[in-house]
Amino acid sequence: MVDGPRPPRASRDPAKPLAGARIVVGVCGGIAAYKAAELVRLLDKAGAHVDVAMTERAQRFIGPMTFQALTRRPVFTDLFNLTEEATIGHIQLADAADLVVIAPATANGLARLAAGEAGDAVSALVLATRAPVLLAPSMNVNMWNHPLTQANVRRLVDVAGYHVVGPGEGFLACRWTGPGRLAEPADIVEAAALLLSPQDLAGVRVVVTAGPTYEAIDPARFIGNRSSGKMGVAIAAAARRRGASVRLLLGPSALPPPVGVTTTSVENAVQLGWALADATKDADVVVMTAAVADYRPANVAKEKLKRSELGGRMELELVANPDLLAELGARRGRGRRPVLVGFAAETGDVIENARKKLETKRCDLVVANDVAEPGAGFAVDTNHVTLVDREQAIEVPAGPKSEVAHRILDRAAALLAATAGVAPPAAAGAKAAAGAKAAVAGAKAAVAPKAALAPKAAVKGDERAREKGRGAPGKRAGRA
């Protein structure tokens, strides 16, 4: 336990906002309580120091020993335990926390929190903390849609400044289908990371292209490339974590879009061009990560081409696709917005080719990498890049694409700040690239500001509840 009042919090790197963070997970009594174990494991894996508090009802679904084994720390379960409360344990935990996560937040738990009750280990801790509070609701669909539950959630968000992630929709343990599923543990972790990350891109509109383009030959075949979309998706997720409003234009990819990011799916270069024309009208930063095919077939066959009819040799006429990056640079002209970031996937003379691209495409920044280098090419989770602009070339150490994405955004944020004639945010530029960490958003505030974490985090059904008195019912398995 930490003695005394809450000390000042250290600043954080948005690439690893959970590292060293003190997070308290409050577990309420619901069937989804078993998923809290996976949540705790993921938070611990991300480097957080995790404590767990449980209500008496939660202990009927999962034992404290499970969480003690995962955290290597005692579990707080009883306000009247002489050992736990010898130093007023719930106040100590509340003061030390950087973030409190309630998962699952049951209907009963939400009602008790909204009423300001402090009769159990979880509600007492939440009422005493000055840290941000993240609620992950889980309950029956009709309990979630009930106007009293919706009113409780609105009160917790609007009055207490708490944050909400989920619930998800699907088949529930009660055999009803609809909203009420606990958000996936990985989504809750990302919501926690957002709350502890510096919001240096708040209000900034970012457009990211990602993945390959497929240029059809016939209904079964296409011309494509090896891009998986991992780097672009990582940049979109990183920008969202730092507070940006993000539009992702995603080519054919097996990757799920990041939570909280507006995503448009495209297939070929022409479709991507149309989507870009719309998305970039009011963009502040455009990151062109997509590997756009340089050429496409001049004619697309309406029926599948038969090998037996083609013979031993096939000739395919190709025409050039539009150079979307060059078009964006030309359209911007001498203007300074949006900040334009291009990518150069090379196999030789990487920096020299990147500098040429910087000039010919009129970019502000080119992210160059050698795709022949192991661990830095397509379809892998790591990358090794150099950031080339008109002043310098900054090598980013090889690492996970999720971390490399933040180093790219650091430099883009510095360039964006320069267009406005202001100093770059504390988390941007060379300081962050060297490992400096940005301030925790709202760490000094008594109550965290209201924030929409993701589309899944929005309170669902509240408008319907106001207008109709009850939310729309779910569907129960086996009923007509």
C-alpha positions in Angstrom: 0.0 0.0 0.0 1.1 3.6 -0.6 0.9 5.9 2.4 -0.4 9.4 2.2 -2.4 11.3 -0.4 -2.1 10.6 -4.2 1.3 11.7 -5.5 1.8 13.6 -8.8 1.6 11.2 -11.8 4.5 10.7 -14.2 4.0 11.5 -17.9 3.3 8.6 -20.3 4.4 7.5 -23.7 1.2 6.9 -25.8 2.9 3.8 -27.3 2.9 2.2 -23.8 0.5 4.2 -21.6 -0.3 1.2 -19.3 3.4 0.5 -18.5 3.8 1.2 -14.8 0.2 2.4 -14.4 -1.6 1.5 -11.2 -5.0 0.1 -12.2 -7.7 -1.2 -10.0 -10.2 -3.7 -11.5 -13.5 -3.8 -9.7 -15.5 -7.0 -10.3 -19.3 -7.1 -9.8 -21.5 -10.2 -9.5 -22.4 -11.4 -13.0 -21.8 -14.3 -15.3 -19.2 -12.2 -17.2 -17.1 -12.0 -14.1 -15.0 -14.9 -15.4 -13.9 -12.6 -18.3 -12.4 -10.2 -15.8 -9.6 -12.7 -15.3 -8.5 -12.3 -19.0 -8.8 -8.5 -18.6 -6.5 -8.6 -15.6 -4.0 -10.8 -17.5 -3.9 -8.4 -20.4 -3.4 -5.4 -18.2 -0.6 -7.2 -16.4 1.0 -8.2 -19.7 0.9 -4.5 -20.8 3.0 -3.6 -17.8 0.3 -2.3 -15.4 0.4 -2.9 -11.7 -3.1 -4.4 -11.1 -5.1 -4.6 -7.9 -8.5 -6.3 -7.9 -11.5 -5.5 -5.7 -14.6 -7.8 -5.6 -18.1 -7.6 -4.4 -19.5 -10.5 -2.3 -21.7 -11.6 -5.2 -18.7 -11.6 -7.6 -17.0 -14.2 -5.4 -19.9 -16.6 -6.2 -18.9 -16.6 -9.8 -15.1 -16.6 -9.6 -12.8 -16.9 -6.6 -10.4 -14.3 -5.3 -7.5 -16.8 -5.6 -7.7 -16.6 -9.4 -7.0 -12.9 -9.3 -4.4 -13.2 -6.6 -2.5 -15.7 -8.8 -2.7 -13.4 -11.9 -1.7 -10.2 -10.1 0.6 -11.6 -7.4 -1.2 -9.3 -5.0 -3.9 -9.7 -2.4 -7.5 -9.2 -3.5 -9.7 -6.5 -1.7 -13.0 -8.1 -0.8 -14.2 -6.9 2.6 -14.6 -3.5 4.1 -14.7 -5.0 7.5 -11.6 -7.2 7.2 -9.2 -6.3 10.1 -6.2 -7.1 8.0 -7.2 -5.3 4.8 -8.6 -2.3 6.6 -5.8 -1.9 9.2 -4.6 1.0 7.1 -8.0 1.9 5.5 -7.2 -0.3 2.5 -10.0 0.9 0.2 -8.8 4.5 0.6 -5.2 3.5 0.0 -6.2 1.7 -3.2 -8.3 4.6 -4.4 -5.6 7.1 -3.8 -2.9 5.1 -5.5 -4.9 4.3 -8.6 -4.3 5.9 -12.0 -7.4 4.3 -13.3 -10.3 2.2 -12.0 -12.0 -0.3 -14.3 -15.3 -1.9 -13.3 -15.8 -5.1 -15.3 -18.4 -6.4 -15.4 -20.5 -3.4 -14.3 -23.8 -5.1 -13.6 -27.2 -3.4 -13.5 -27.1 -3.6 -9.7 -23.5 -2.3 -9.6 -24.4 0.7 -11.9 -27.4 1.5 -9.7 -25.3 1.5 -6.5 -22.6 3.6 -8.1 -25.2 6.1 -9.5 -26.8 6.4 -6.0 -23.4 7.1 -4.5 -23.5 4.1 -2.2 -20.3 2.7 -0.6 -21.5 -0.5 1.1 -19.1 -2.9 -0.6 -15.5 -3.1 -1.5 -16.0 -1.9 -5.1 -18.5 0.9 -4.6 -16.5 2.3 -1.6 -13.3 2.3 -3.7 -15.0 4.0 -6.7 -16.5 6.7 -4.5 -13.2 7.4 -2.9 -11.0 7.6 -6.0 -9.9 10.7 -7.9 -8.7 8.6 -10.8 -10.7 8.2 -14.1 -13.3 5.5 -13.8 -14.1 3.2 -16.8 -17.3 1.2 -16.7 -17.8 -2.0 -18.8 -21.5 -2.9 -18.5 -22.7 -6.5 -18.8 -26.3 -7.7 -18.2 -29.5 -9.0 -19.8 -30.6 -7.0 -22.9 -33.8 -5.9 -21.3 -32.0 -4.8 -18.1 -29.6 -2.8 -20.2 -32.5 -1.2 -22.2 -34.5 -0.4 -19.1 -34.9 3.4 -18.7 -33.7 3.3 -15.1 -30.5 1.6 -16.2 -30.0 4.1 -19.0 -30.7 6.9 -16.5 -28.1 5.5 -14.2 -25.5 5.3 -17.0 -26.3 8.9 -18.1 -25.9 10.1 -14.5 -22.6 8.3 -14.1 -21.3 9.8 -17.4 -22.8 13.3 -17.1 -22.5 14.0 -13.4 -19.6 11.8 -12.2 -17.6 12.1 -15.5 -17.1 8.3 -15.8 -16.4 6.6 -19.1 -18.2 3.7 -20.7 -16.9 0.9 -23.0 -19.5 -1.4 -24.5 -21.7 -3.3 -24.1 -21.3 -5.5 -27.1 -24.2 -7.2 -28.9 -24.7 -10.9 -29.4 -26.1 -14.1 -27.9 -26.2 -13.7 -24.1 -26.0 -16.3 -21.4 -29.7 -15.8 -20.6 -30.4 -16.9 -24.2 -31.5 -13.5 -25.3 -29.8 -11.7 -28.3 -29.0 -8.0 -28.2 -26.8 -5.5 -26.4 -25.5 -6.6 -23.0 -22.3 -8.6 -23.7 -19.3 -7.5 -21.8 -16.9 -5.7 -24.2 -14.0 -7.9 -25.3 -11.1 -7.7 -22.8 -8.8 -6.4 -25.5 -11.3 -3.6 -26.3 -11.4 -2.7 -22.6 -7.6 -2.6 -22.4 -7.5 -0.2 -25.4 -10.2 2.0 -23.8 -8.0 2.1 -20.7 -5.0 3.0 -22.8 -6.9 5.8 -24.4 -7.8 7.3 -21.0 -4.1 7.2 -19.9 -2.7 8.5 -23.1 -1.9 12.2 -23.8 -4.6 13.6 -26.0 -2.1 15.7 -28.1 -4.2 15.0 -31.3 -7.5 16.0 -29.8 -9.5 17.9 -32.4 -7.2 16.8 -35.2 -8.8 15.1 -38.3 -6.6 12.3 -39.5 -7.1 10.2 -42.7 -5.2 7.0 -43.1 -5.1 4.6 -46.1 -4.1 1.0 -45.5 -3.8 -2.3 -47.1 -3.4 -3.3 -50.8 -5.6 -2.7 -53.8 -6.9 -5.5 -55.9 -7.2 -4.8 -59.6 -9.6 -7.3 -61.2 -8.6 -9.4 -64.2 -11.8 -11.4 -64.2 -14.3 -12.3 -61.5 -11.8 -14.8 -60.0 -8.4 -13.2 -60.5 -6.7 -9.9 -59.7 -3.4 -8.0 -59.6 -2.4 -7.2 -56.0 0.5 -7.0 -53.7 1.8 -8.4 -50.4 0.5 -5.6 -48.1 -1.5 -6.8 -45.1 -2.6 -3.4 -43.9 -1.1 -3.9 -40.5 1.0 -0.7 -40.5 -1.9 1.5 -41.6 -4.3 0.0 -39.1 -1.8 0.5 -36.4 -1.4 4.2 -37.3 -5.2 4.6 -37.3 -5.5 3.0 -33.9 -2.6 5.1 -32.5 -4.2 8.3 -33.8 -7.5 7.4 -32.2 -5.8 6.6 -28.9 -4.3 10.2 -28.9 -7.6 11.8 -29.4 -7.8 12.3 -33.2 -10.9 11.9 -35.3 -9.8 9.2 -37.6 -11.1 8.0 -41.0 -9.5 4.7 -42.2 -9.7 3.8 -45.9 -9.0 0.1 -45.9 -8.2 -2.1 -48.8 -8.8 -5.9 -48.9 -7.5 -7.1 -45.5 -8.3 -9.7 -42.9 -7.7 -7.2 -40.1 -10.6 -5.9 -38.1 -10.9 -2.1 -38.1 -9.8 -0.4 -34.9 -12.5 0.4 -32.4 -13.6 4.0 -32.6 -12.3 4.6 -36.1 -14.7 5.4 -39.0 -13.7 2.9 -41.7 -14.5 2.7 -45.4 -13.7 -0.4 -47.3 -12.3 -0.1 -50.8 -11.1 -2.7 -53.3 -9.1 -0.9 -56.1 -7.2 2.2 -56.8 -10.1 4.0 -58.4 -12.4 3.4 -55.4 -9.7 4.5 -53.1 -9.3 7.7 -55.1 -13.0 8.5 -54.8 -12.9 7.8 -51.0 -9.9 10.0 -50.6 -11.5 12.9 -52.5 -14.3 12.9 -49.9 -12.3 12.1 -46.8 -9.5 14.7 -47.3 -11.8 17.7 -47.8 -11.3 18.9 -44.2 -8.4 16.7 -43.1 -5.5 18.0 -41.0 -3.2 15.0 -41.6 -3.3 12.4 -44.4 -1.2 9.3 -43.9 -0.9 7.3 -47.2 0.1 3.8 -45.9 -1.8 1.9 -48.6 0.2 -0.1 -51.2 -1.7 1.1 -54.2 -1.2 -1.0 -57.4 0.6 1.0 -60.0 -1.2 -0.6 -62.9 -4.6 -2.3 -63.6 -5.9 -4.4 -66.5 -7.1 -2.3 -69.4 -10.1 -4.5 -69.7 -11.8 -6.7 -67.1 -13.3 -9.9 -68.3 -16.9 -10.4 -67.3 -16.6 -14.2 -67.2 -13.8 -16.2 -65.7 -11.0 -16.7 -68.2 -10.5 -20.4 -69.0 -6.9 -21.8 -69.1 -8.0 -24.3 -71.8 -9.0 -21.4 -74.0 -5.9 -19.2 -73.2 -3.4 -21.8 -74.1 0.2 -21.8 -72.9 0.7 -18.0 -73.1 -1.4 -15.1 -71.9 -0.9 -11.4 -72.7 -2.4 -8.9 -70.4 -2.6 -5.2 -71.3 -2.1 -2.9 -68.3 -2.8 0.8 -67.9 -1.4 3.1 -65.2 -3.5 3.8 -62.1 -3.8 7.4 -60.9 -0.9 8.5 -58.6 -3.1 9.3 -55.6 -0.2 10.6 -53.4 1.0 12.9 -56.2 -2.6 14.1 -56.8 -3.0 15.0 -53.1 0.3 16.9 -53.2 -0.6 18.8 -56.3 -4.1 19.6 -55.0 -2.7 21.1 -51.9 -0.2 23.2 -53.9 1.6 25.7 -51.8 -0.8 25.3 -48.9 0.4 23.8 -45.6 -2.7 21.7 -44.8 -3.2 18.8 -44.7 0.2 17.5 -43.5 0.9 14.8 -46.1 2.7 11.6 -45.1 3.8 9.1 -47.7 5.4 5.7 -47.5 8.3 4.4 -49.5 8.7 0.6 -49.5 12.1 0.1 -51.1 14.7 -2.7 -51.6 17.7 -0.5 -52.2 18.9 3.1 -51.8 16.1 3.6 -49.3 16.9 7.1 -48.0 17.8 8.5 -51.4 14.6 7.1 -53.0 12.6 8.5 -50.0 14.0 12.0 -50.6 13.1 11.8 -54.3 9.5 10.8 -53.3 9.4 13.7 -50.8 10.0 16.2 -53.6 8.2 14.6 -56.6 5.0 13.9 -54.5 5.2 17.1 -52.5 5.0 15.3 -49.2 5.9 16.7 -45.8 7.2 13.4 -44.5 8.1 10.1 -46.1 8.3 6.9 -44.0 10.9 4.7 -45.7 11.7 1.1 -45.0 13.6 -1.7 -46.7 11.0 -4.4 -47.3 13.8 -7.0 -48.0 15.0 -6.6 -44.4 13.7 -9.4 -42.1 11.0 -8.1 -39.8 10.4 -4.9 -41.7 8.4 -6.0 -44.7 4.9 -7.1 -45.4 2.6 -9.2 -43.3 4.8 -9.0 -40.1 4.0 -7.4 -36.8 7.3 -5.4 -36.6 8.8 -2.6 -38.7 12.1 -0.7 -39.0 11.6 2.7 -40.7 13.3 6.0 -41.3 11.4 9.3 -41.2 12.5 11.6 -43.9 11.5 15.2 -44.2 13.0 18.3 -45.7 15.2 18.9 -42.6 16.4 15.5 -41.4 16.2 11.7 -41.5 15.3 10.1 -38.2 15.8 6.4 -37.8 13.1 4.7 -35.7 14.4 1.6 -33.9 12.9 -1.7 -35.0 9.9 -2.6 -33.0 6.2 -3.5 -33.0 4.2 -1.7 -35.6 1.9 -0.4 -32.8 5.0 1.4 -31.3 6.4 2.5 -34.7 3.0 4.1 -35.5 3.3 6.4 -32.5 6.8 7.5 -33.6 5.4 8.4 -37.0 2.6 10.3 -35.4 5.0 12.2 -33.1 6.7 13.6 -36.2 3.5 14.3 -38.0 2.2 16.1 -34.9 5.3 18.3 -34.8 4.9 19.1 -38.5 1.2 19.9 -38.0 2.1 22.2 -35.1 4.7 24.0 -37.3 2.0 24.8 -39.8 0.1 26.7 -37.1 3.2 28.4 -35.8 3.0 26.8 -32.4 5.3 24.6 -30.4 4.7 20.9 -30.9 2.8 19.0 -28.2 4.9 17.5 -25.4 4.4 14.0 -26.7 5.5 14.8 -30.3 8.7 15.2 -32.1 12.2 14.1 -31.2 11.5 14.0 -27.4 8.9 11.3 -27.8 11.0 9.5 -30.4 13.8 9.4 -27.8 11.4 7.9 -25.3 10.0 10.9 -23.4 6.5 10.4 -22.1 3.5 12.7 -22.3 1.4 13.9 -19.4 -1.5 11.7 -18.3 -4.7 13.3 -19.6 -6.7 14.6 -16.7 -4.4 13.2 -14.0 -4.7 16.3 -11.8 -8.5 16.6 -12.3 -10.7 15.5 -9.4 -13.1 14.0 -11.9 -12.1 12.8 -15.4 -13.7 14.7 -18.3 -16.4 13.0 -20.3 -15.0 11.2 -23.4 -16.5 8.9 -26.0 -14.1 6.0 -26.2 -15.5 4.3 -29.2 -18.7 3.6 -31.1 -19.1 0.6 -28.8 -18.6 3.0 -25.8 -21.6 5.1 -26.7 -24.6 4.7 -24.4 -27.1 2.8 -26.5 -30.8 3.2 -26.4 -31.0 6.2 -24.2 -32.8 8.4 -26.7 -35.3 5.6 -27.3 -35.7 5.2 -23.6 -36.6 8.9 -23.3 -39.1 8.9 -26.1 -40.8 5.5 -25.5 -40.2 4.9 -21.8 -38.4 1.7 -22.6 -35.7 0.6 -24.9 -36.4 -1.8 -27.8 -36.6 -5.4 -26.5 -34.1 -8.0 -27.5 -34.9 -11.3 -29.1 -34.9 -14.5 -27.1 -33.6 -17.7 -28.5 -36.4 -20.1 -29.6 -39.1 -17.4 -29.8 -40.9 -16.3 -33.0 
